[in-house]
Amino acid sequence: MARKVKLIFNPVADMGQAWRVANDLRPIIADYGQADWSGTVYPTHAVELARLAGEQGYDMVIALGGDGTVHEVVNGLMQVPAAKRPVLGVVPIGSGNDFAHAIGIPLEANAALVHALHTDPLPIDLGLLTDQSGRREYFDNTLGIGFDAVVTIRSHKLPLLRGFLMYLTAVIQTILLNFHPMNLHVETDQETWDLPTLMLTVCNGKREGGGFLVAPQAVNDDGLLHYATIQKVSRPMMFRLVPEVMNGTHGRFKQVKMGTLRHLRLTSDRALYIHADGEIFTGFGSDLRSLSIEVLPGALLVVRG
């Protein structure tokens, strides 16, 4: 029996190019016959639409958009009791599409939609962030603290660029303009450290920013989160590390610390800038200084490659 499907579509994904791509998918949906469309019209709308789809008895929710759309849909689905929670499918029509890469689905929209509609799902792990006030956010791919969160904030202000070039430009801007370390106290289930830190990224998938291989060993079904942290370094050294992160070879440098964890607690001497799957959790003006992160093994059924 065909699944009852809700498609949640972000029409402004990929700098507004998503509308044209989604229109080309209509014949596939018409042939399938049991799918309904909903479009997002404001930030966090996909969270509400995904939660509502679960409450209305849909078997599957397909996110049509980029990593931000998928992130919101995941957070909506996780508000639905596990017994009624729809399967997640993804049609990647965003700028980075890092989650689509992580789950190994086709990156061409038509092929991704056919794959989502006709493939059995498998469970993946999720990460869960809880901040000092009790606010919770799920993440499916990466959560960045410090440098790469600022990169994300800056990338949102580069409307003339798309994809990897947009993120690379934001990296260069951040090195030049926002190069401030945090003094972090970090406790995980395996180790404890205190270091002046430019960046700490916790990873469920290998890459972020459309191609930066932050955690090349990460997989999203092993019950673990990987992390990579870059200690306080000079600007020239950070420029030296950028191509290493692109290639996933940064772990060979003494200023880089990498490992795995199941849960983490940290405190900072300064405000934390945080992104979750490329969505800003705290930006400039925040005073968040402590948080915890944990892995939720097998938390969500996803159509994978």
KOLVO-708745 format. One line per field, with one value per residue (C-alpha): residue in one letter; x negated, y, z negated. Coordinates in steps of 0.1 Angstrom, whole numbers, plus 2048, in hexadecimal, padded with zeros to 3 digits. Last residue first. Layout:
# KOLVO-708745
rest <- A,...
east <- X,...
north <- Y,...
up <- Z,...
# end
This chain:
# KOLVO-708745
rest <- G,R,V,V,L,L,A,G,P,L,V,E,I,S,L,S,R,L,D,S,G,F,G,T,F,I,E,G,D,A,H,I,Y,L,A,R,D,S,T,L,R,L,H,R,L,T,G,M,K,V,Q,K,F,R,G,H,T,G,N,M,V,E,P,V,L,R,F,M,M,P,R,S,V,K,Q,I,T,A,Y,H,L,L,G,D,D,N,V,A,Q,P,A,V,L,F,G,G,G,E,R,K,G,N,C,V,T,L,M,L,T,P,L,D,W,T,E,Q,D,T,E,V,H,L,N,M,P,H,F,N,L,L,I,T,Q,I,V,A,T,L,Y,M,L,F,G,R,L,L,P,L,K,H,S,R,I,T,V,V,A,D,F,G,I,G,L,T,N,D,F,Y,E,R,R,G,S,Q,D,T,L,L,G,L,D,I,P,L,P,D,T,H,L,A,H,V,L,A,A,N,A,E,L,P,I,G,I,A,H,A,F,D,N,G,S,G,I,P,V,V,G,L,V,P,R,K,A,A,P,V,Q,M,L,G,N,V,V,E,H,V,T,G,D,G,G,L,A,I,V,M,D,Y,G,Q,E,G,A,L,R,A,L,E,V,A,H,T,P,Y,V,T,G,S,W,D,A,Q,G,Y,D,A,I,I,P,R,L,D,N,A,V,R,W,A,Q,G,M,D,A,V,P,N,F,I,L,K,V,K,R,A,M
east <- 735,74B,770,770,77E,775,766,74F,736,73E,71C,717,70E,70D,70B,6FA,6F2,710,70D,71C,717,707,717,725,736,72F,739,71C,723,723,710,701,6F1,6E7,6E4,6C3,6B2,6C0,6D0,6D3,6E6,6E3,6F5,6EE,6CC,6B2,690,67D,665,654,637,61F,627,62E,653,655,655,67B,674,687,67B,657,65F,66A,64D,633,64B,64F,629,626,641,62E,63A,651,65C,670,689,697,6B3,6C3,6E5,6EB,707,6F9,715,70B,6E8,6CA,6A7,6A1,6AB,6A7,6A7,6B0,6C5,6E6,6E1,6E1,6D2,6CF,6F0,6FB,6E2,6DA,6C6,6B0,69E,687,67D,669,667,674,679,68D,68F,6A5,6C9,6C2,6B8,6AD,6A1,69D,689,697,681,689,682,6A1,694,678,67E,6A4,6A2,68D,6A5,6C3,6B3,6AE,6D3,6E0,6C8,6D5,6F9,705,6F9,70B,71F,701,710,71B,6F7,6ED,703,6F6,6D2,6D9,6E6,6C7,6B0,6C2,6D8,6E3,6FE,6FD,713,736,73A,754,75A,764,767,762,754,730,733,73D,730,73C,729,73B,734,741,75B,761,77D,78B,788,7A4,7AE,78C,779,792,78D,767,766,77B,766,743,72E,737,737,718,724,707,709,72D,724,709,721,70D,721,744,758,752,771,773,789,791,7A8,7C6,7C7,7E6,7D6,7B9,7D0,7CF,7B9,79B,7AC,7AC,788,77F,794,782,760,76A,775,754,740,74F,772,78C,792,7A6,7BD,7C9,7E5,7FD,816,822,80D,7EE,7F5,7FB,7D9,7C9,7DD,7D4,7AF,7B1,7BE,79F,797,7B4,7C8,7C2,7D5,7EB,7F2,806,7FD,810,811,7EF,7F3,7FD,7DF,7C7,7D8,7D5,7AF,7A7,7BA,7A3,784,792,79C,77A,767,770,74D,748,768,782,79F,79A,7B0,7BF,7CC,7E5,7E8,801,7EB,7F3,800
north <- 839,843,847,852,843,859,853,837,842,863,874,88E,8B2,8C9,8EF,90C,931,93F,965,96C,98D,97F,95D,93F,922,92D,912,902,8DF,8ED,90E,91C,93D,939,957,959,946,926,907,8E4,8C4,8A6,886,867,871,86D,87C,898,8B3,8CB,8E2,8C4,8C0,89D,8A1,8BB,8A1,8A2,8B1,8D1,8D2,8D1,8EC,903,8F9,910,92D,926,925,947,955,948,92A,925,901,8F1,8D7,8B9,8A3,882,877,853,83A,82B,835,858,852,867,85E,87D,895,8B9,8B0,8D3,8CC,8DF,8F2,8D2,8AF,88D,888,886,8A1,8B7,8D5,8E9,908,923,913,91D,8FB,8E9,8C4,8A6,883,864,86C,890,8AE,8CF,8EF,909,929,938,945,965,967,97A,992,982,95E,963,974,957,93D,951,950,92A,926,939,927,906,90C,92E,952,972,971,972,97C,958,94D,965,954,932,93D,94A,927,919,92D,928,90A,8F4,8D9,8C0,8A7,89E,8B8,8BA,8DA,8DE,8FE,8F5,917,90C,8FC,8DA,8CC,8AA,896,87E,85A,849,82E,81E,825,810,81F,828,84C,858,849,858,87A,877,86D,88C,8A3,899,893,86E,862,859,863,87A,88A,892,8A1,8B7,8C6,8E6,8FF,8EF,8D8,8B7,8A1,891,876,873,857,863,861,850,836,84E,869,888,8A5,895,899,8BF,8C0,8AA,8C0,8DF,8CF,8C3,8E6,8F4,8D9,8E3,8E0,8C6,8B3,894,88A,866,852,86F,86A,88E,891,888,8A1,8BB,8B6,8B9,8D9,8E9,8E3,8EE,90F,915,935,941,937,912,8FF,8E1,8C7,8A7,884,864,863,857,860,884,887,87C,894,8B1,8AE,8C9,8E3,8DA,8E3,905,90E,903,91F,939,93D,917,914,92F,918,902,8E4,8CC,8AD,899,874,858,83A,823,800
up <- 800,7E3,7DC,7B8,798,77A,757,75F,744,733,72E,713,710,6F2,6EF,6DE,6E7,6F9,6F9,71B,72D,74C,754,741,752,776,78F,7A2,795,771,76E,74E,743,71F,708,6F5,6D8,6E5,6D6,6E4,6E0,6F7,6FF,714,71F,73A,742,752,745,75D,754,756,77B,78A,784,79F,7BB,7C4,7E6,7E1,7BD,7CA,7E3,7C6,7AE,7BF,7BE,799,795,7A5,78E,76F,75B,73D,73D,759,74D,760,753,75B,74E,746,748,769,781,78D,798,78F,79A,7B0,794,7A0,7C5,7D2,7F2,7F4,7D3,7BE,7C0,7B1,7A0,77C,773,756,760,748,756,74A,729,70B,6FA,6DB,6E0,6D3,6E1,6EA,6E1,6EA,6D5,6E5,6D5,6F1,6F2,712,72F,743,769,775,791,7A5,79D,7A0,7C2,7D0,7C2,7D0,7F3,7F0,7E5,803,81B,80E,819,824,827,82E,80E,7F6,7D5,7CB,7D0,7B4,79A,7A5,7A3,780,777,787,770,74F,749,766,765,782,794,786,76B,750,73C,718,702,6DE,6D3,6D3,6F5,700,721,72E,749,75F,768,788,78D,7AF,7C8,7E4,807,820,818,80C,82A,843,832,832,857,860,84A,854,835,833,80F,7FB,7D8,7D1,7F4,7EF,7CD,7DD,7F6,7F8,80C,80C,823,811,813,7F1,7E1,7BC,7AF,79B,775,768,751,74A,73C,752,746,756,778,774,76B,789,7A0,794,79A,7BC,7C6,7BA,7CC,7ED,7FC,803,7E2,7E7,7CA,7C9,7BA,7B6,79A,794,773,786,7A1,786,778,79B,7A2,781,785,7AA,79F,78A,79F,7B4,7D3,7D6,7F1,7EC,806,805,810,818,83E,847,86B,862,84B,867,87F,866,862,87C,867,84A,85E,869,846,838,84A,82F,821,81E,809,80D,815,7F6,7FC,7E3,7F6,7E2,7EC,7E5,7EC,809,800
# end
